């Protein structure tokens, strides 16, 4: 089925994306809706999960490698290494739970500063569960203000009703496509090691070792 | 006009006004022999449909043997184990009869003794104490074994028991509190015993009544997860060198697929029939069976895995084929792999490296790490005694 010897690359670019945010905000549901267009009762993520999706956005064939992380604080020792090399990071909160929004500034933005190795990495803020409009406690304006302050893209969505889910990924990817340094990292020619957890110093040392 | 959202199983979810009223009893659906709702109506499940008569008889004989070994209410158990430990080990490896499983688990884990020594303690923890983790627990209750009939009804007896056990534990051991993954342990136990029994079994495991304590899997920094992942990675390299090489070329680390094996002892995403058989052995022989089963899975799928590139590899390591997860083939393979001695050596090696690596990997982040709370430090207890000497390795 998959002949790796085929001369035509199966995609133009490969991007590594990361989903972060408090436990129960719907990171895994968002990913499941995006990759398989389904919605289900999901168990909490233990450690990390990983999914791949091929898309065509902006006329380019793209392969998206998406890491999904456990939201509970205790798991951060396992998830922190997955920030490395990500071209896009999606911060998710639940519009019906105030603390998941306030933790973005208190916790998640700091995590990105600490662990992301990519200066130009695109950040996207996503408010999930807009289907529960009557339970909403975080206004859209608050989301917009946060995004402006932290230099993120912003959307509100619902993994349950699929409203705006595709757009979340699409807008993020379009912005990555617009950023030359990220584009260079993700181009098919650079090989697939973009997936991998290579420590940044390792690249520099390869020439000197033999 | 606008109807409620229709979920995957065709039910309409209603919003109840009272948060703690039991939800509607879900309509009866076909379940497997463990009580999990079947994914497909017409799945070829030969076991339940036409179990051969001789197999049934053999099962009966097995149960009679076990009953004799246990005695009434477990009265002969300790005596039997002392006299014939190898018989007990062999029989447990073949699987504890399902109808006796709950009792035997309590006997082999040491939880029975804890229960008897601590009358009234569980009730005290459930009723009178409050836990900082209550909201976290509540949020995960409906996400734990959601496809099992016992846990399906919102605020039903299954969900209430699960909540009580987890809350009680989070009060009993405030350093551990509640960590996602513990719900699967508690849920699995609750299918075989009462709340109070399940609680004490959890205590026996985490505090180490019989084997090494498991609490390090859940404490801040998850120190024992880190150690187990290190040990497992080394064992893969030693037992399956080609695959180990392939993993390092593709930069696959065990944290990408094996964390949940250790944190939930295979109860998170493996077939229930396999999880139970692993738990039988786990409770009697300890955590080494988790390593053995992990290695056996990799060995069973070795030839396929070795050809896969990164992304397919990750998928395969999280979705093993059904024949690989058949307990009657996987477990004998697992038992044939010897790990005890190396595990001990690797543990010591890990402790040595641990000190050294903190000095290296921490250099970039050390300042920030120091400011943040101890949760962020991987090995807080060793962070003060880093030798500056590089030649120690």
Interface residues (C-beta under 8 A of the other chain):
Chain A: X4 X23 X24 X38 X39 X40 X41 X42 X43 X44 X45 X46 X47 X48 X49 X50 X52 X65 X70 X72 X73 X74 X75 X76 X77 X78 X81 X114 X131 X160 X161 X192 X193 X195 X196 X197 X198
Chain B: X5 X7 X8 X136 X139 X140 X142 X143 X144 X146 X147 X179 X180 X181 X183 X184 X218 X220 X221 X222 X225 X226 X250 X251 X253 X255 X256 X259 X260 X263 X264 X268 X269 X309 X310 X311 X314 X315 X318 X365 X368 X375 X376 X378
